Amino acid sequence: MLLAQLSDPHVDRTRPHKAAALRRAVAFLLALPQPPDAVLITGDCTDHGHPDEYDEFEAALEPLPMPVFVVPGNHDDRAELLSRRPPPGEACEGFMQYVVEDFPLRLIGLDTHWPGQGGGELCARRLTWLDEVLTQASARPTLLFMHHPPVQTGLQVLDDIGLRGHAEFCAVVAQHPQVVRVVAGHVHLPLTASFAHTIVMTCPGTDATFQPDWAQPDKLVIQYQPPLTLLHRWTAAGGLTSFTAVPESAPWVTLHDGQRWAD
């Protein structure tokens, strides 16, 4: 099973390059030698939650023939997303939080949207629902996907808009060893961190990756770098392996036996 993760397209009516970047990421996925079985989009689909922006977002995704699973970010409108993409499986009522049972790797989307706030939240109701659905299938390897990462970045400006309820979330995940990965977005940079018994990974935006100035953690001073996508490959024998890729066109070449990498 191969999953592709895109994040934070921030489609914006006033900045058409955002939608263009999402279309380039979609074209990259379509050109992969092995097409992904599904695509995860971890929030901030639009910049203002406006219906016109969601029209552009959906148009950019239309070429994808595989299922696309979306969770909301802080820039999204939950009701608008729910009206366009109803949960595909068992869901937490009132939230865009649901289970996908169709693949060898069980997928659970978590809704960290906190209306009016830049930070996210996992309230008691959402966490109780998560504990219940994890308990229902304790033997099935599971990936959780969400917008706000449940760990700190060390950058105060980002951690100030982090996830409320992250400690309680960690306590739930710790009780369920079948959770093999937690993936998120929000911070626009690639981050890997320990969490409970597993790993958290974040995917940068579809238009750019942020390289922050760690000497100024109270300010968002960044260098723009090429966008990245995450590819998550699951096998029963090897478990879950995650890769980063630059979603730009490039030729495929075969390195023959004995050819040096430097060639």
C-alpha positions in Angstrom: 0.0 0.0 0.0 1.3 3.5 -0.9 -0.1 6.7 0.6 0.8 10.2 -0.5 0.4 13.1 1.9 0.0 16.7 0.8 -0.6 19.5 3.2 -1.4 23.2 3.5 -2.2 24.2 0.0 -3.9 27.4 1.3 -5.8 28.0 -2.0 -6.4 31.7 -2.1 -8.5 33.7 -4.5 -6.0 36.6 -4.4 -2.9 34.4 -4.9 -3.4 32.1 -7.8 0.1 30.6 -7.4 -1.2 28.6 -4.5 -3.7 26.6 -6.6 -1.1 26.3 -9.3 1.3 24.7 -6.8 -1.4 22.2 -5.7 -2.0 21.3 -9.4 1.8 20.7 -9.8 1.7 18.4 -6.7 -1.2 16.5 -8.2 0.6 16.1 -11.5 3.6 14.7 -9.6 1.5 12.1 -7.9 0.0 11.1 -11.3 3.5 10.7 -12.8 4.8 8.3 -10.1 5.6 4.8 -11.4 3.4 3.3 -8.7 0.3 5.4 -8.2 -0.7 6.0 -4.6 -3.6 3.9 -3.3 -4.9 7.0 -1.6 -4.0 10.7 -0.9 -4.1 12.4 2.5 -4.5 16.2 2.7 -3.7 17.3 6.2 -5.5 20.6 6.4 -5.5 24.3 5.5 -7.0 23.4 2.1 -7.9 27.0 1.6 -6.7 30.3 3.1 -10.0 31.9 4.0 -12.6 29.0 3.9 -14.4 30.8 1.1 -16.6 28.6 -1.2 -14.8 30.0 -4.3 -11.5 28.8 -2.8 -13.0 25.3 -2.2 -14.1 25.3 -5.8 -10.5 25.8 -6.9 -9.3 23.3 -4.4 -11.6 20.6 -5.7 -10.8 21.4 -9.3 -7.1 20.9 -8.6 -7.8 17.5 -7.1 -10.2 16.3 -9.8 -7.5 14.5 -11.9 -6.7 12.1 -9.1 -8.4 8.8 -9.7 -7.7 7.4 -6.2 -9.6 8.3 -3.0 -8.6 11.6 -1.3 -9.1 11.9 2.4 -9.1 15.4 3.9 -9.1 16.8 7.5 -9.6 20.5 8.3 -6.9 23.0 9.4 -7.2 26.3 11.2 -7.7 28.2 8.0 -10.6 25.9 6.9 -14.3 26.1 7.3 -15.4 22.8 8.8 -19.0 23.1 7.7 -18.0 23.9 4.1 -15.6 20.9 4.0 -18.2 18.5 5.5 -20.7 19.6 2.9 -18.3 18.8 0.1 -16.6 15.8 1.5 -18.8 13.9 3.9 -16.9 11.4 6.1 -16.4 8.1 4.2 -16.8 5.9 7.2 -17.6 5.8 11.0 -17.4 9.4 12.1 -17.5 11.6 15.2 -20.7 13.5 14.9 -20.3 17.2 14.3 -16.6 16.9 13.3 -14.7 15.9 10.2 -13.2 13.0 12.1 -13.6 9.5 10.7 -12.2 6.0 10.0 -11.2 4.5 6.7 -11.4 0.7 6.7 -10.7 0.0 3.0 -7.0 -0.6 3.1 -4.5 -3.0 4.7 -3.5 0.1 6.9 -6.4 1.5 8.8 -6.6 5.3 8.5 -8.2 7.6 11.0 -8.6 11.3 10.3 -8.7 13.6 13.3 -10.3 17.0 13.3 -8.2 19.5 15.2 -10.1 22.6 14.0 -10.8 25.1 16.7 -13.0 27.8 15.3 -11.6 31.3 15.3 -8.2 30.1 16.6 -4.8 29.6 14.9 -4.1 26.7 17.3 -5.9 23.4 17.3 -7.8 21.4 19.8 -8.7 17.8 20.6 -11.5 18.0 23.1 -12.7 15.2 25.4 -15.5 14.1 22.9 -13.1 13.7 20.0 -10.5 11.9 22.2 -13.2 9.5 23.7 -14.3 8.7 20.1 -10.7 8.0 19.1 -10.2 5.7 22.0 -13.3 3.8 21.2 -12.6 3.3 17.5 -9.0 2.2 18.3 -10.3 -0.3 20.8 -12.6 -1.7 18.2 -9.7 -2.9 16.0 -6.7 -3.3 18.3 -5.0 -5.8 16.0 -5.2 -3.6 12.9 -2.1 -1.4 12.1 -3.3 2.2 12.0 -2.1 5.6 10.8 -3.6 8.8 12.3 -3.6 11.9 10.2 -4.4 15.4 11.4 -3.5 19.1 10.9 -1.9 20.3 14.1 1.1 18.2 15.2 0.9 17.1 18.8 4.5 18.0 19.6 6.4 21.2 20.0 8.7 22.6 17.3 11.0 24.7 19.6 9.8 27.8 17.7 7.7 29.8 20.1 5.8 31.5 17.2 4.6 28.1 16.0 4.1 26.5 19.4 1.8 29.3 20.4 -0.6 28.0 17.8 -0.1 24.4 18.6 -2.5 21.7 19.7 -4.5 22.0 22.9 -5.1 18.6 24.4 -1.8 17.1 23.1 -1.0 15.5 26.5 -4.4 13.8 26.7 -4.0 12.7 23.0 -0.6 11.2 23.9 -2.2 9.2 26.7 -4.8 7.8 24.4 -2.3 6.8 21.7 0.0 5.2 24.4 -2.8 2.7 25.1 -3.0 1.5 21.5 0.3 0.0 20.2 -1.3 -0.6 16.7 -0.8 3.1 15.9 2.2 3.0 13.7 2.4 6.6 12.7 0.9 10.1 13.3 1.2 12.5 10.4 0.3 16.2 10.4 0.8 19.5 8.7 0.4 23.1 9.9 4.0 24.0 10.5 5.1 24.0 6.9 8.4 22.3 7.7 9.5 18.6 7.9 9.6 17.5 11.5 10.0 14.0 12.9 9.6 13.4 16.7 8.9 10.7 19.2 5.3 10.6 20.4 3.9 8.0 22.9 5.3 4.7 21.5 5.3 5.9 17.9 6.5 8.7 15.6 5.0 12.1 14.5 5.9 13.4 11.0 4.8 16.7 9.5 4.5 17.5 5.8 5.3 21.0 4.5 3.0 23.0 2.2 2.5 22.2 -1.4 4.0 25.5 -2.5 7.0 25.7 -0.2 9.0 24.3 2.7 10.0 26.6 5.6 13.6 26.6 6.8 13.3 28.7 10.0 15.9 30.7 11.8 16.4 28.8 15.0 18.3 31.7 16.5 15.1 33.7 16.5 12.5 31.3 17.9 10.1 34.1 18.8 9.8 35.3 15.2 8.8 33.5 12.0 12.0 34.3 10.1 12.2 31.7 7.3 13.9 30.8 4.1 11.7 29.4 1.4 12.8 26.1 0.1 11.2 23.7 -2.5 7.9 22.0 -1.5 7.9 18.5 -0.2 5.4 15.7 -0.1 5.5 12.6 2.0 5.1 9.1 0.7 4.2 6.4 3.2 4.7 2.8 2.1 3.1 -0.1 4.1 3.8 -3.8 3.8 2.8 -6.5 6.2 6.4 -7.7 6.4 8.2 -4.4 6.7 5.7 -2.2 8.4 5.4 1.5 7.5 8.3 3.4 5.8 8.0 7.1 5.0 9.9 9.0 2.3 10.1 12.7 1.4 9.9 13.7 -2.3 10.1 17.1 -4.1 6.9 17.3 -6.2 8.6 18.5 -9.4 9.0 16.9 -12.8 12.3 15.1 -13.3 13.4 12.2 -15.6 13.5 8.6 -14.2 16.8 6.9 -14.7 18.0 3.3 -14.0 21.3 2.8 -12.3 22.8 -0.4 -13.6 24.6 -3.0 -11.5 28.1 -1.7 -10.6 27.3 1.9 -11.5 28.6 4.3 -8.8 26.1 6.6 -7.1 28.4 9.5 -8.0 27.9 8.8 -11.7 
